[in-house]
């Protein structure tokens, strides 16, 4: 048995929660995956997985073994990358986490250019709107919106953006364009419900004072993609970051309104663990993100 290969298979089974799911990811047969895990259990003399007809979950020992496998396989990947780097190569995987809307709106559309310049680098993108633990998740870096408060992280600010109000051309055609906060009494907004169940307030910066305004609404949503979709459909005004919504503005699908009342700028940062042996490919990707947002945020 090739133990390293078996470890890789086992890790995929845990992450996919099934032998079938792991087989699909690995482009192999379920039989092969099953045999590899069984051989690993026999070699260790320990049951690693509790199996049902639909799911496979690690035992306590299996969970500890999974965590050590992830760390070991990552170290092996780093070793390979370091050797390759000594030959002038910068190949390997960069594991990065980012919020869904940022990934869809600003990173993924630009990735063909990144891969054209760096064909030896691969990306493992984890979508997470909450802040994952970089060490626990095995991440090289993560994109963060707003201040970074976690101790032990290095944060590189790559730009800042404004939160503005947006409307679709169809909405403006039907309801007109609001110019002052007083105009909002005649307008409709899309209401967003936060994870805590609170309806997010409509806030605007007037001079140095933040004002909350009540806005009529015909729809409430609890998902960012749906919120933006409602704005694009002309259902009502929406508020969001220029970072995410400017692509729709450039395409003519949205217009910025109430420009004189933006909220205070927020920072966009790349965070990573302090590590003197950080692979060169991670630095390359972080520098690319910084250059990407320096261009996008200046548009």
C-alpha positions as CSV (number, residue, x, y, z in Angstrom):
1,X,0.0,0.0,0.0
2,X,1.2,3.5,-0.9
3,X,0.5,5.1,2.5
4,X,0.7,8.7,1.2
5,X,-1.8,7.9,-1.5
6,X,-4.1,6.2,1.0
7,X,-3.9,9.3,3.3
8,X,-4.9,11.5,0.4
9,X,-7.9,9.3,-0.4
10,X,-8.9,9.2,3.3
11,X,-8.8,13.0,3.6
12,X,-11.1,13.3,0.5
13,X,-13.5,10.8,2.0
14,X,-13.7,12.8,5.3
15,X,-14.2,16.0,3.4
16,X,-16.8,14.6,1.0
17,X,-18.5,12.6,3.8
18,X,-18.8,9.7,1.5
19,X,-16.8,7.2,-0.5
20,X,-18.8,8.0,-3.6
21,X,-18.2,11.8,-3.3
22,X,-14.5,11.2,-2.7
23,X,-14.3,9.0,-5.8
24,X,-15.9,11.7,-7.9
25,X,-13.4,14.3,-6.7
26,X,-10.5,11.9,-7.3
27,X,-11.8,10.8,-10.7
28,X,-11.6,7.1,-9.7
29,X,-14.0,4.3,-8.7
30,X,-15.8,3.9,-5.4
31,X,-14.3,0.4,-5.1
32,X,-10.7,1.8,-5.3
33,X,-11.5,4.4,-2.6
34,X,-13.0,1.8,-0.4
35,X,-10.0,-0.6,-0.7
36,X,-7.6,2.2,0.0
37,X,-9.3,3.2,3.2
38,X,-9.7,-0.4,4.3
39,X,-6.0,-1.0,3.7
40,X,-5.2,2.1,5.8
41,X,-7.4,0.9,8.7
42,X,-5.9,-2.5,8.6
43,X,-2.4,-1.1,8.6
44,X,-3.2,1.1,11.6
45,X,-5.3,-1.4,13.4
46,X,-7.9,1.3,14.1
47,X,-11.4,2.0,12.8
48,X,-11.2,5.4,11.1
49,X,-14.8,5.8,9.8
50,X,-18.3,5.1,11.0
51,X,-20.1,4.2,7.8
52,X,-23.8,4.3,6.8
53,X,-25.4,3.7,3.5
54,X,-25.3,7.5,2.7
55,X,-22.6,9.1,4.9
56,X,-19.2,8.3,6.4
57,X,-18.1,10.2,9.4
58,X,-14.7,9.9,11.2
59,X,-14.4,8.2,14.6
60,X,-12.7,10.2,17.3
61,X,-9.4,8.5,16.3
62,X,-10.3,9.0,12.7
63,X,-10.8,12.7,13.2
64,X,-7.4,13.1,14.9
65,X,-5.8,11.1,12.1
66,X,-7.5,13.3,9.5
67,X,-6.1,16.4,11.1
68,X,-2.6,15.0,11.2
69,X,-3.0,13.8,7.6
70,X,-4.0,17.3,6.4
71,X,-1.0,18.8,8.2
72,X,1.4,16.2,6.8
73,X,0.2,16.4,3.2
74,X,0.4,20.1,3.3
75,X,4.0,19.9,4.6
76,X,4.8,17.6,1.8
77,X,3.3,20.0,-0.7
78,X,5.4,22.8,0.8
79,X,8.5,20.7,0.5
80,X,7.8,20.0,-3.1
81,X,7.2,23.7,-3.7
82,X,10.4,24.7,-1.9
83,X,12.5,22.3,-4.0
84,X,10.8,23.5,-7.2
85,X,11.5,27.1,-6.1
86,X,15.1,26.3,-5.8
87,X,15.0,25.5,-9.5
88,X,13.3,28.8,-10.3
89,X,9.8,27.3,-10.4
90,X,6.9,28.8,-8.4
91,X,4.4,26.1,-8.9
92,X,1.9,24.6,-6.5
93,X,-1.4,25.2,-4.8
94,X,-2.5,28.4,-3.0
95,X,-5.4,27.8,-0.6
96,X,-7.4,31.0,-0.2
97,X,-10.7,31.9,1.5
98,X,-13.0,34.7,0.4
99,X,-16.6,35.9,0.7
100,X,-18.9,34.6,-2.0
101,X,-19.8,37.9,-3.6
102,X,-16.2,39.1,-3.7
103,X,-15.2,35.8,-5.4
104,X,-18.0,36.0,-8.0
105,X,-17.9,39.8,-8.7
106,X,-14.2,40.7,-8.7
107,X,-11.8,37.8,-8.3
108,X,-13.1,35.0,-10.6
109,X,-13.7,37.2,-13.6
110,X,-10.0,38.2,-13.5
111,X,-8.5,34.7,-12.9
112,X,-7.9,33.9,-16.6
113,X,-5.3,36.8,-16.6
114,X,-3.7,35.5,-13.5
115,X,-3.4,32.0,-14.9
116,X,-2.0,33.3,-18.2
117,X,0.8,35.0,-16.2
118,X,1.3,32.2,-13.7
119,X,0.4,28.8,-15.4
120,X,2.2,26.8,-12.7
121,X,0.1,28.1,-9.8
122,X,-3.2,26.4,-8.9
123,X,-5.9,27.9,-6.6
124,X,-8.0,26.1,-4.0
125,X,-10.7,28.7,-3.3
126,X,-12.9,28.2,-0.2
127,X,-16.0,30.3,-0.1
128,X,-16.8,31.5,3.4
129,X,-18.7,34.6,4.5
130,X,-17.7,34.0,8.1
131,X,-14.0,34.2,9.1
132,X,-12.4,30.8,9.0
133,X,-9.5,29.8,11.2
134,X,-6.5,29.8,8.7
135,X,-4.5,27.2,10.7
136,X,-7.4,24.9,11.3
137,X,-8.6,25.1,7.7
138,X,-5.1,24.8,6.2
139,X,-5.4,28.1,4.4
140,X,-2.5,30.2,3.0
141,X,-4.5,33.4,3.1
142,X,-7.9,35.0,3.1
143,X,-9.6,38.1,1.8
144,X,-11.3,40.1,4.6
145,X,-13.7,43.0,4.5
146,X,-13.5,45.6,7.3
147,X,-11.1,45.7,10.2
148,X,-9.0,42.7,11.1
149,X,-9.2,42.0,14.9
150,X,-7.9,38.4,15.2
151,X,-4.6,38.2,17.0
152,X,-1.7,36.5,15.4
153,X,-2.6,37.4,11.8
154,X,-0.7,39.6,9.4
155,X,-3.1,41.9,7.4
156,X,-2.1,43.5,4.2
157,X,-4.5,46.3,3.2
158,X,-5.1,46.1,-0.6
159,X,-7.6,48.9,-0.8
160,X,-10.7,50.5,0.5
161,X,-14.2,50.9,-0.9
162,X,-17.4,52.9,-0.3
163,X,-20.9,51.7,0.5
164,X,-23.3,53.4,-1.8
165,X,-26.9,53.2,-2.9
166,X,-27.8,51.7,-6.3
167,X,-30.8,51.4,-8.5
168,X,-31.5,49.7,-11.8
169,X,-32.3,51.8,-14.9
170,X,-35.8,50.3,-14.9
171,X,-36.4,51.3,-11.3
172,X,-35.3,54.9,-12.1
173,X,-37.5,55.0,-15.2
174,X,-40.5,54.0,-13.1
175,X,-39.8,55.8,-9.8
176,X,-37.3,58.5,-10.7
177,X,-33.9,59.0,-9.1
178,X,-33.6,60.1,-5.5
179,X,-31.3,63.0,-5.1
180,X,-31.7,63.9,-1.4
181,X,-32.5,61.8,1.7
182,X,-35.9,63.6,1.9
183,X,-36.7,62.1,-1.6
184,X,-36.6,58.6,-0.1
185,X,-40.1,59.0,1.3
186,X,-41.3,58.4,-2.2
187,X,-39.0,55.4,-2.9
188,X,-38.9,51.6,-2.3
189,X,-36.0,49.6,-0.9
190,X,-35.1,46.0,-0.8
191,X,-34.9,44.9,2.9
192,X,-32.1,42.7,4.0
193,X,-32.5,40.4,7.0
194,X,-29.2,39.6,8.9
195,X,-28.3,36.2,10.3
196,X,-29.5,37.5,13.7
197,X,-33.0,38.1,12.3
198,X,-32.6,41.9,12.3
199,X,-33.6,44.0,9.3
200,X,-30.6,46.0,8.3
201,X,-31.2,49.7,8.6
202,X,-30.7,52.2,5.8
203,X,-27.8,54.5,6.8
204,X,-26.3,57.4,5.1
205,X,-23.4,59.8,5.9
206,X,-24.6,63.4,5.8
207,X,-21.7,65.6,6.6
208,X,-20.1,63.9,9.6
209,X,-23.3,62.4,10.9
210,X,-24.7,59.0,10.1
211,X,-28.5,59.2,9.5
212,X,-30.9,56.3,9.6
213,X,-33.8,56.5,7.1
214,X,-37.0,54.5,7.0
215,X,-37.8,53.1,3.6
216,X,-40.9,51.3,2.3
217,X,-40.2,47.8,1.1
218,X,-42.1,45.1,-0.8
219,X,-39.6,42.3,-0.3
220,X,-37.3,41.0,2.5
221,X,-34.4,38.7,1.7
222,X,-31.7,37.0,3.8
223,X,-29.1,36.2,1.1
224,X,-26.7,38.6,-0.6
225,X,-27.0,37.1,-4.1
226,X,-30.8,37.4,-3.8
227,X,-30.5,41.0,-2.5
228,X,-28.4,42.0,-5.5
229,X,-30.8,40.2,-7.9
230,X,-33.7,42.1,-6.5
231,X,-31.9,45.4,-7.2
232,X,-31.0,44.3,-10.7
233,X,-34.7,43.4,-11.3
234,X,-35.8,46.9,-10.4
235,X,-37.7,45.8,-7.3
236,X,-36.1,48.5,-5.2
237,X,-33.1,50.4,-4.1
238,X,-30.2,48.5,-2.7
239,X,-27.1,49.4,-0.7
240,X,-23.7,47.7,-1.3
241,X,-20.0,48.1,-1.8
242,X,-18.6,49.6,-4.9
243,X,-16.2,46.7,-4.8
244,X,-19.0,44.3,-5.6
245,X,-21.5,46.3,-7.5
246,X,-19.3,48.5,-9.7
247,X,-19.1,45.6,-12.2
248,X,-22.9,46.0,-12.7
249,X,-22.5,49.7,-13.0
250,X,-19.9,49.4,-15.7
251,X,-22.3,46.9,-17.5
252,X,-25.2,49.4,-17.3
253,X,-27.3,47.1,-15.1
254,X,-27.1,49.5,-12.1
255,X,-26.6,53.2,-11.4
256,X,-25.2,54.9,-8.4
257,X,-27.7,57.2,-6.7
258,X,-27.4,59.5,-3.7
259,X,-23.7,59.8,-4.3
260,X,-23.4,62.6,-1.8
261,X,-24.3,60.3,1.1
262,X,-21.8,57.4,1.1
263,X,-21.0,55.5,4.3
264,X,-17.5,55.7,5.6
265,X,-14.9,53.8,3.5
266,X,-14.1,50.2,4.6
267,X,-10.8,48.4,4.1
268,X,-10.2,45.3,2.1
269,X,-7.3,43.2,3.4
270,X,-5.5,39.9,2.7
271,X,-4.6,38.1,5.9
272,X,-2.2,35.3,6.5
273,X,-0.3,33.6,9.3
274,X,3.2,35.0,10.1
275,X,5.5,32.4,8.5
276,X,9.1,32.9,7.4
277,X,8.8,30.0,5.0
278,X,5.7,31.2,3.3
279,X,5.9,29.8,-0.3
280,X,6.7,32.2,-3.1
281,X,3.5,31.3,-4.9
282,X,1.5,32.7,-1.9
283,X,3.4,36.0,-2.2
284,X,2.7,36.1,-5.9
285,X,-1.0,35.6,-5.4
286,X,-1.2,38.2,-2.6
287,X,0.7,40.7,-4.8
288,X,-1.7,40.0,-7.6
289,X,-4.7,40.6,-5.4
290,X,-3.2,43.9,-4.3
291,X,-2.6,45.0,-7.9
292,X,-6.1,43.8,-8.9
293,X,-7.9,45.9,-6.3
294,X,-5.6,48.9,-6.8
295,X,-7.0,49.0,-10.4
296,X,-10.6,48.1,-9.6
297,X,-10.9,50.5,-6.7
298,X,-9.5,53.4,-8.8
299,X,-12.1,52.9,-11.6
